[in-house]
Amino acid sequence: MLALIIVLVTCVVAYWTVVFAGWVGSIHRARSAADMASLAGAHALQVNGDACSEARRIATSNGAELTDCTPTRGIGEYVVEVTIAMPPTPSLPGAPSKVRETSTAGEVQR
């Protein structure tokens, strides 16, 4: 009986360890996708392109959804702030359905 309890506890701990590791990985993937999207948007803004459509293209190619994009342009300055959403892996009932991350990229004159 004690061996059964030990095996059961070990399985439960292993399961939640895998779930937690998956969620941490999802956060890192979302952060990376947001960084890449904001950098692509800033580059597009720098060369007078459409920052948000480029950020959306990069976010989508990384499995994310662009939920907000704010390009700002000034004299010698350009900044793009993007927010993306991705589904976490694994998804569990009652858990958040999206991981959201925000990133900012650009050049500001000081």
ZIDA-V441135 format. One record per residue. RES is the residue in one letter. PHI is phi in whole degrees, 0 to 359 (none if undefined). Layout:
res=RES phi=PHI
res=RES phi=PHI
//
This chain:
res=M phi=none
res=L phi=296
res=A phi=297
res=L phi=296
res=I phi=295
res=I phi=297
res=V phi=296
res=L phi=297
res=V phi=297
res=T phi=298
res=C phi=295
res=V phi=295
res=V phi=297
res=A phi=296
res=Y phi=300
res=W phi=291
res=T phi=294
res=V phi=294
res=V phi=298
res=F phi=298
res=A phi=297
res=G phi=296
res=W phi=294
res=V phi=297
res=G phi=297
res=S phi=296
res=I phi=296
res=H phi=294
res=R phi=295
res=A phi=295
res=R phi=297
res=S phi=295
res=A phi=296
res=A phi=294
res=D phi=298
res=M phi=295
res=A phi=294
res=S phi=291
res=L phi=295
res=A phi=295
res=G phi=295
res=A phi=296
res=H phi=296
res=A phi=298
res=L phi=294
res=Q phi=297
res=V phi=261
res=N phi=64
res=G phi=262
res=D phi=271
res=A phi=297
res=C phi=289
res=S phi=291
res=E phi=290
res=A phi=297
res=R phi=296
res=R phi=298
res=I phi=290
res=A phi=299
res=T phi=296
res=S phi=292
res=N phi=257
res=G phi=78
res=A phi=245
res=E phi=244
res=L phi=283
res=T phi=257
res=D phi=204
res=C phi=215
res=T phi=231
res=P phi=274
res=T phi=230
res=R phi=232
res=G phi=224
res=I phi=286
res=G phi=73
res=E phi=232
res=Y phi=205
res=V phi=220
res=V phi=234
res=E phi=245
res=V phi=235
res=T phi=234
res=I phi=236
res=A phi=226
res=M phi=223
res=P phi=287
res=P phi=285
res=T phi=235
res=P phi=280
res=S phi=266
res=L phi=236
res=P phi=300
res=G phi=87
res=A phi=271
res=P phi=303
res=S phi=270
res=K phi=220
res=V phi=258
res=R phi=248
res=E phi=222
res=T phi=238
res=S phi=218
res=T phi=233
res=A phi=216
res=G phi=150
res=E phi=228
res=V phi=239
res=Q phi=284
res=R phi=243
//
